[in-house]
Amino acid sequence: MLSRRSFVKGGTAAALTAGVLGLNACSPGSDGSGASSGPEAPKGAVSGQEAPTSSIWALEPVGEPTETITAEVVVIGGGGTGIAASLQASQLGLDTILVERGGTLGGAWVCTEGMFAVGSHLQQAMGIDFTMSEVIEDCMQFHHFLPAHSLYEAFFSQTAETVKWAEDFGAKITTVATIGTGYPCFHVYQHGDEWKGTPGKLFIETLGAKTEELGTTIMLDTTARKLVLDNGKVSGVIIEKKDGTIVKIEAPVAIIATGGYGQNEEMLKELTKSVLQPHDLGVPGREGDGLKMGVDAGATLWDYQGTVLFSGPVVRGTSWGSYIFCLSNQPTLWLNQDCDRIVREDVFLESFAYAGNAVRSQERLLNIFTEDDLKYFEGTGPYVPVFTFIAEETPMDTIRADLGNIKDDYDSVYIADSIEDLAAQADLDPVKLKATLDRYNELCGKGKDEDFGKDPRHLRPMATGPYYALECQVGVFGTCSGLNISDKMECMAVGRRPIPGLYAGGNDAGGLMGDTYDVNVATGSMASWALNSGRIAAKSAAEYLGK
């Protein structure tokens, strides 16, 4: 059998892989608020924090509804979480409406490459043998015992069955991989060349089609605006169609699955405290709407609502899956605004989340390399693979032209024959820049990084130009925390009392992460969390409705 440690030691370091309305009874603190009534707090629950009051949580005003429709469950958001919740709810015989603000289903889940599971039939066939308790313990330690152990149990105990559940609907998984020092738990989806850059697209589109087949009503180009509560319980959702029509869906259950707030710059600034400018790499539509509606209904936020899937440095103006994106994360020389190194530049190989954490606190981050490096990238490929779309020994034949385009369009590439010229172009201290490069070249000559401990394989001297410097931001794949939830995905009011009929999953649900995504422990946990939390929410809704 293969344990976590033996699999990593003898296996592969696989490529590193998602309106304030005039309804007075619905305002927090009023008679209709989930914050003012509801069941007693679950046994052993700690007190919840106060609901946030900052202006960023205010909903946009919306008019009175002119139409009314009915359902048993309204799922808000059509990404991985929303599709899983809708598909599961329809399987259980619940009359379900899925509301998606965009024109297609899939959300940020289309950019995932695989998902976490423990005890799946694929792992069993490969002789992979580690227990759920082992990975829970490692996750708890990684997050300094901030999450609830019972939440991990509810999540992880369903993951193997979810793999089979998805496959039964036609989604395909090709293998199980390990990332860095993580467990062999990463279930990689089948995808062809046409899905490059969006490997999860085929997988989630397959589930999306089955969702409609099973009877879920799907409303695209439709935005949920506000939750309606009656005596502290969910009684409906106010939505707005593309043509501006305001509709009330009368329903006793709402499941929030809007994908977090990765594209809401105001929320990112307030919640993440990142100094380096965030660069969103996900799909449109993740504006924090679900979190706002939950807060408006009386839900509280998980203490670490600012946890983000930071991806490491990303050249300003580039996009996910491009050669320039790959170049951003190569282990050449990373310097901050003071021309100082800040981290061993190959930390990305251990965890892209670690790389993101390292650079987010800097005012600037520049990735510097030479003409020799560029020729290697052109003719041979990257020094290290980046996720699954650009492997080693894959020549990046257009990289020079790509650099030129980025330089012309975004002024984020500096090219110079000398260190002095590079410093002038990039507005850096030339004396300090030369001293840092001299020290780095000295370390390269010794074959040992005495300052940061970078792997000697990635120590390449920069004694001669031309020199290149990439002006980088910190990449954001998405946010991975949000509303306080129970093990049943119930949204919790102050005092950790569940708001009856209100559930949240995926990147709208908090409680699973501390301050950092655990990619190097349970790789693919967020993609898996999306599907599994959606399914758990639907099952809990069926139980709540007596179905």
C-alpha positions in Angstrom: 0.0 0.0 0.0 1.1 3.6 -0.6 0.9 6.0 2.3 1.2 9.7 2.0 4.9 9.8 2.8 5.9 6.8 0.6 3.8 8.1 -2.3 5.5 11.5 -2.2 9.0 10.1 -1.7 8.8 7.6 -4.5 6.2 9.2 -6.7 5.8 12.3 -8.8 5.9 16.0 -7.8 3.0 16.5 -10.1 2.4 19.9 -11.7 1.0 22.4 -9.1 -2.2 22.4 -9.4 -12.1 27.6 -8.2 -31.0 45.6 -2.5 -32.2 47.1 0.3 -35.9 46.6 -0.4 -38.8 48.1 1.4 -39.6 44.8 3.1 -39.2 45.9 6.7 -39.6 42.4 8.1 -36.5 41.3 6.2 -34.0 43.6 7.8 -31.4 42.3 10.3 -32.6 42.9 13.9 -36.3 43.2 12.9 -39.0 40.7 13.6 -38.1 38.9 10.4 -34.4 38.6 11.1 -32.5 35.4 11.5 -30.5 37.2 14.1 -33.4 37.7 16.5 -35.0 34.3 16.5 -34.6 30.7 15.6 -33.5 27.5 17.3 -31.2 27.3 20.2 -27.5 27.2 19.5 -26.1 23.6 18.8 -24.7 21.8 21.8 -21.0 22.8 22.2 -21.2 25.8 19.8 -19.2 28.9 20.6 -20.7 32.3 20.4 -20.7 33.8 17.0 -19.3 37.2 16.3 -21.4 40.3 15.7 -22.7 40.8 12.2 -20.5 43.2 10.2 -21.7 46.8 9.8 -19.3 48.3 7.3 -20.9 50.0 4.3 -19.5 47.4 1.9 -22.1 45.0 3.2 -25.1 47.1 2.1 -27.3 45.7 -0.6 -28.2 47.8 -3.6 -31.8 49.1 -3.6 -34.3 47.0 -5.6 -37.9 47.7 -6.6 -41.0 45.9 -5.6 -41.6 42.5 -7.4 -44.1 42.5 -10.2 -44.2 38.7 -10.4 -44.3 35.8 -8.0 -43.3 32.2 -8.6 -42.9 29.3 -6.2 -40.4 26.6 -5.4 -39.1 24.5 -2.5 -35.5 25.4 -2.9 -33.7 28.4 -4.5 -30.0 27.9 -5.3 -28.2 31.2 -5.7 -25.3 30.7 -8.1 -24.5 28.3 -10.9 -20.9 27.3 -10.2 -19.7 24.0 -8.9 -21.5 24.5 -5.5 -24.8 25.6 -7.1 -24.8 22.8 -9.7 -24.0 20.2 -7.1 -26.7 21.5 -4.7 -29.3 21.7 -7.5 -28.5 18.3 -8.9 -28.7 16.7 -5.4 -31.9 18.6 -4.5 -33.6 17.4 -7.7 -32.4 13.9 -7.0 -34.2 14.1 -3.7 -37.4 15.2 -5.4 -37.3 18.9 -4.3 -38.8 21.5 -6.6 -35.6 23.5 -7.3 -34.8 26.8 -9.1 -31.2 27.7 -9.9 -30.5 31.4 -10.3 -27.3 32.4 -12.1 -26.3 36.0 -12.8 -24.2 35.0 -15.8 -25.2 33.6 -19.2 -23.6 30.1 -18.6 -23.2 27.6 -15.8 -19.9 26.6 -14.3 -18.5 29.7 -12.6 -14.9 29.6 -11.3 -15.1 25.8 -11.1 -14.3 25.5 -14.8 -10.7 26.6 -13.9 -10.1 23.8 -11.4 -8.0 20.8 -12.5 -8.9 18.2 -9.9 -10.5 17.7 -6.5 -9.7 16.2 -3.2 -11.1 12.8 -2.0 -10.1 10.2 0.5 -11.0 6.5 0.2 -12.2 6.7 -3.4 -12.4 3.6 -5.6 -9.6 5.1 -7.8 -7.3 5.4 -4.8 -8.1 1.9 -3.7 -7.3 0.6 -7.2 -3.9 2.4 -7.1 -3.0 1.0 -3.7 -3.2 4.4 -2.0 -3.8 3.9 1.7 -4.3 6.8 4.1 -7.2 7.3 6.5 -9.6 10.2 6.8 -8.5 10.7 10.4 -4.9 11.2 9.2 -5.7 13.9 6.7 -8.1 15.6 9.1 -5.4 15.8 11.7 -2.9 17.3 9.3 -5.5 19.8 8.1 -6.4 20.7 11.7 -2.7 21.3 12.5 -2.1 23.2 9.3 -5.0 25.6 10.3 -3.9 25.7 13.9 -7.1 23.9 15.1 -9.3 26.9 14.1 -11.8 24.9 12.1 -14.3 22.5 13.7 -13.2 18.9 13.5 -16.8 17.9 12.9 -17.0 20.1 9.8 -14.0 18.2 8.3 -15.7 14.9 9.2 -18.9 15.9 7.5 -17.0 17.0 4.4 -14.3 14.4 4.0 -16.6 11.4 4.8 -18.6 12.2 1.7 -15.7 12.8 -0.8 -15.3 9.2 -2.0 -19.0 8.8 -2.6 -19.0 12.2 -4.4 -16.4 10.9 -6.9 -18.6 8.0 -7.7 -21.7 10.2 -7.7 -20.1 12.5 -10.3 -18.9 9.6 -12.4 -22.4 8.1 -12.5 -23.6 11.3 -14.1 -20.9 11.0 -16.8 -18.1 13.2 -15.4 -14.7 11.5 -15.8 -11.6 11.4 -13.6 -8.4 10.0 -15.1 -6.0 9.5 -12.2 -5.0 10.4 -8.6 -1.9 12.6 -8.2 0.0 14.1 -5.3 1.3 17.7 -5.1 4.5 18.5 -3.3 4.3 17.0 0.2 0.6 16.5 0.1 -1.5 13.4 0.2 -2.1 11.3 -3.0 -5.6 12.7 -3.0 -5.9 14.9 -6.1 -8.4 13.4 -8.5 -7.6 14.9 -11.9 -10.4 15.4 -14.4 -10.4 14.2 -18.0 -10.0 17.0 -20.5 -8.8 17.4 -24.0 -6.7 20.1 -25.6 -9.8 22.2 -26.3 -10.1 22.7 -22.5 -6.6 24.1 -22.0 -6.8 26.8 -19.3 -10.3 25.6 -18.2 -9.8 21.9 -17.4 -12.9 21.7 -15.2 -15.2 22.9 -17.9 -16.1 19.6 -19.4 -16.6 18.0 -16.0 -18.9 20.7 -14.7 -20.8 21.1 -17.9 -21.6 17.4 -17.8 -23.1 17.8 -14.3 -24.9 21.0 -15.3 -26.6 19.2 -18.2 -27.8 16.5 -15.8 -29.1 19.1 -13.4 -31.6 20.4 -16.0 -32.5 16.8 -17.0 -33.5 16.0 -13.5 -36.0 18.9 -13.4 -34.1 21.9 -11.9 -35.5 25.2 -13.4 -32.4 27.1 -14.5 -32.7 30.9 -14.7 -29.6 32.4 -16.4 -28.8 36.2 -16.6 -30.8 36.5 -13.4 -29.4 38.1 -10.3 -30.6 37.4 -6.7 -31.0 40.6 -4.9 -32.3 39.9 -1.4 -33.4 37.1 0.9 -36.9 37.3 2.3 -37.5 36.1 5.9 -40.7 35.6 7.8 -40.6 35.3 11.6 -36.9 34.5 11.3 -37.2 31.8 8.7 -36.5 32.0 4.9 -39.6 32.5 2.9 -38.2 33.6 -0.5 -35.7 35.3 -2.6 -36.1 38.6 -4.6 -34.5 38.3 -8.1 -34.0 40.6 -11.0 -34.1 39.3 -14.6 -31.9 40.7 -17.4 -34.7 42.9 -18.6 -35.1 44.5 -15.2 -38.2 42.6 -14.1 -38.3 42.1 -10.4 -39.6 38.7 -9.3 -40.2 37.1 -5.9 -39.6 33.4 -5.6 -41.6 32.1 -2.7 -39.5 29.3 -1.2 -38.7 28.0 2.3 -35.1 27.2 1.5 -32.3 29.3 0.0 -28.8 28.0 -0.7 -26.1 30.6 -1.2 -23.5 29.6 -3.7 -22.3 32.7 -5.5 -18.5 32.0 -5.4 -17.2 34.5 -2.9 -15.9 38.0 -3.5 -12.8 37.5 -5.7 -13.8 40.3 -8.1 -14.9 42.8 -5.5 -11.9 45.0 -5.1 -13.5 46.9 -2.2 -14.1 43.7 -0.3 -10.6 42.4 -1.2 -9.0 45.5 0.2 -11.0 45.5 3.4 -10.8 41.8 4.2 -7.5 40.6 2.9 -5.3 43.6 3.9 -3.0 42.8 0.9 -0.5 45.6 0.2 0.5 44.3 -3.2 -2.3 44.9 -5.8 -4.4 41.8 -6.2 -4.8 40.4 -9.7 -8.0 38.4 -10.1 -7.5 35.2 -12.2 -11.0 33.8 -12.0 -14.2 34.2 -14.0 -16.6 37.1 -13.8 -19.5 37.3 -11.3 -17.8 36.8 -7.9 -18.8 40.1 -6.4 -19.7 39.0 -2.8 -23.4 39.1 -3.5 -24.1 36.0 -1.5 -22.1 37.2 1.5 -24.0 40.5 1.4 -27.4 38.8 1.3 -26.4 36.5 4.1 -25.3 39.3 6.3 -28.4 41.3 5.5 -30.5 38.3 6.6 -28.6 38.2 10.0 -25.8 35.7 9.2 -22.3 36.3 10.8 -18.9 35.8 9.1 -16.3 33.3 9.9 -13.4 34.9 11.7 -11.0 34.3 8.8 -13.3 35.7 6.1 -10.2 37.3 4.4 -8.6 34.0 3.5 -7.7 34.0 -0.2 -6.4 31.5 -2.7 -3.3 33.7 -3.4 -1.4 32.2 -6.4 2.0 33.9 -6.2 3.3 36.7 -8.4 1.5 37.4 -11.7 2.6 39.9 -14.3 0.3 42.8 -14.5 -2.0 42.4 -17.5 -1.6 38.6 -18.0 -4.2 35.9 -17.8 -4.5 32.4 -16.3 -2.9 29.6 -18.3 -0.7 31.8 -20.5 3.0 31.6 -21.0 3.5 34.9 -19.2 1.6 33.5 -16.3 4.0 30.6 -16.2 7.0 32.9 -16.5 5.7 35.0 -13.5 6.3 32.0 -11.2 9.6 30.8 -12.4 12.3 30.5 -9.7 14.6 33.2 -11.0 15.1 36.2 -8.8 12.2 37.9 -7.0 12.9 41.4 -5.6 10.7 43.8 -3.7 10.6 47.6 -4.0 13.8 47.9 -2.0 15.7 45.4 -4.2 15.6 42.8 -1.4 14.9 39.1 -1.8 12.0 38.2 0.4 11.6 34.4 0.0 13.2 31.4 -1.6 11.9 31.8 -5.1 11.0 28.1 -5.6 8.5 28.1 -2.7 5.8 28.0 -5.5 6.7 24.4 -6.0 5.8 23.6 -2.4 2.6 25.7 -2.3 1.4 28.5 -4.6 -0.5 29.7 -1.5 2.8 30.2 0.3 4.2 32.1 -2.7 1.2 34.4 -2.6 1.5 35.0 1.2 5.1 35.9 0.7 4.6 38.6 -1.9 1.2 40.0 -0.8 2.9 42.2 1.9 5.2 43.9 -0.5 4.6 47.2 -2.2 6.2 45.9 -5.4 7.4 42.5 -6.6 9.7 42.1 -9.6 10.7 38.8 -11.2 14.1 39.3 -12.8 15.9 37.0 -15.3 18.4 37.3 -18.2 18.6 36.7 -21.9 20.0 33.2 -21.2 17.0 32.3 -19.2 14.6 33.6 -21.9 16.4 31.5 -24.6 16.0 28.5 -22.4 12.3 29.2 -22.0 11.9 29.6 -25.7 13.8 26.5 -26.8 13.4 24.1 -23.9 10.6 25.2 -21.7 10.1 26.4 -18.1 12.5 25.6 -15.3 9.5 24.3 -13.3 6.0 23.3 -14.3 3.1 25.6 -13.5 -0.1 23.7 -12.6 -1.0 21.2 -15.4 -1.0 23.3 -18.5 2.7 24.0 -19.0 5.1 21.2 -18.2 8.9 21.1 -18.2 10.4 20.6 -21.6 7.4 22.3 -23.3 9.0 25.1 -25.4 7.3 28.4 -24.9 8.0 29.4 -28.4 5.9 32.7 -28.4 7.2 33.9 -25.1 9.4 36.7 -26.5 6.5 38.1 -28.6 4.2 37.7 -25.6 6.6 39.8 -23.5 6.5 42.5 -26.1 2.8 42.6 -26.2 2.5 42.9 -22.4 5.2 45.6 -22.4 3.4 47.6 -25.0 -0.1 47.2 -23.5 0.6 47.3 -19.7 4.1 48.8 -19.2 4.8 45.8 -16.9 8.0 44.5 -18.6 11.4 46.2 -18.4 14.2 45.2 -20.8 17.7 46.6 -20.3 21.3 45.9 -21.4 22.8 46.9 -18.0 21.8 46.8 -14.4 22.0 50.6 -14.2 19.5 50.9 -17.2 17.2 48.3 -15.6 17.2 50.3 -12.3 16.4 53.5 -14.2 13.5 51.9 -16.1 12.0 50.2 -13.1 12.6 53.1 -10.7 14.9 51.1 -8.4 18.0 52.1 -6.4 20.9 51.2 -8.8 23.4 50.7 -6.0 21.1 48.4 -4.0 20.1 46.5 -7.2 23.7 45.8 -8.1 24.6 44.7 -4.6 21.7 42.3 -4.5 22.6 40.8 -7.9 26.3 40.6 -6.9 25.3 38.7 -3.7 23.0 36.4 -5.7 25.7 35.6 -8.2 28.0 34.9 -5.4 25.5 32.3 -4.0 25.1 30.8 -7.5 28.9 30.4 -7.6 28.9 28.6 -4.3 26.0 26.4 -5.4 24.3 27.1 -2.1 21.6 29.6 -1.2 22.9 30.6 2.3 20.4 33.4 2.6 17.0 31.7 1.8 17.7 28.1 1.1 16.5 27.8 -2.5 17.2 24.5 -4.2 20.7 24.7 -5.8 19.1 23.5 -9.1 17.4 26.9 -9.3 20.5 29.0 -8.7 21.4 30.4 -12.0 23.9 33.4 -12.2 22.8 36.7 -13.6 26.3 38.1 -14.5 25.5 39.4 -17.9 22.5 41.0 -19.7 20.3 41.8 -21.3 18.1 41.8 -18.2 14.4 41.5 -17.9 12.1 42.5 -15.0 8.4 41.7 -14.7 6.3 44.0 -12.7 4.0 41.7 -10.8 0.8 41.8 -8.7 -0.3 39.0 -6.4 -2.6 36.5 -8.1 -6.0 35.7 -6.7 -7.7 32.5 -7.8 -10.6 33.2 -5.4 -11.6 33.7 -1.8 -12.1 30.7 0.4 -14.1 31.8 3.4 -17.3 33.6 4.2 -20.4 33.0 6.3 -20.4 31.1 9.5 -22.0 27.7 8.9 -22.8 24.5 10.9 -21.9 21.0 9.8 -25.2 20.9 7.9 -24.2 24.1 6.0 -26.8 26.1 7.9 -26.0 29.9 8.0 -25.4 31.0 11.6 -26.7 34.1 13.3 -25.1 35.7 16.4 -24.6 33.1 19.1 -24.2 30.5 16.4 -28.0 30.0 16.0 -29.0 28.6 12.6 -31.2 30.7 10.4 -34.0 28.3 9.4 -34.0 27.5 5.7 -30.7 29.4 4.9 -27.7 27.4 3.8 -24.3 28.3 2.2 -21.6 26.4 0.5 -18.4 26.7 -1.5 -16.6 30.0 -1.3 -19.5 31.6 0.5 -19.1 29.3 3.5 -16.4 29.8 6.1 -15.0 27.6 8.8 -12.8 25.3 6.7 -9.6 27.4 6.5 -7.4 29.4 8.8 -5.3 32.1 7.0 -4.0 30.0 4.1 -5.3 27.5 1.5 -4.1 24.0 2.4 -3.1 23.1 -1.1 0.0 21.3 0.1 -1.9 19.1 2.5 -5.3 18.3 0.9 -4.8 19.3 -2.7 -8.0 20.2 -4.5 -9.9 20.7 -1.2 -11.7 23.8 -2.4 -13.0 22.3 -5.7 -14.1 19.3 -3.6 -15.6 21.5 -1.0 -17.7 23.2 -3.7 -19.3 20.0 -4.8 -19.6 18.4 -1.3 -20.8 21.4 0.5 -23.5 21.9 -2.2 -24.6 18.3 -1.8 -24.6 18.5 2.0 -26.7 21.7 1.9 -29.3 20.1 -0.4 -29.5 17.0 1.9 -29.9 19.2 4.9 -32.6 21.2 3.1 -34.5 18.0 2.3 -34.3 17.0 6.0 -35.5 20.5 7.0 -38.5 20.2 4.6 -39.3 16.7 5.9 -38.5 15.2 2.6 
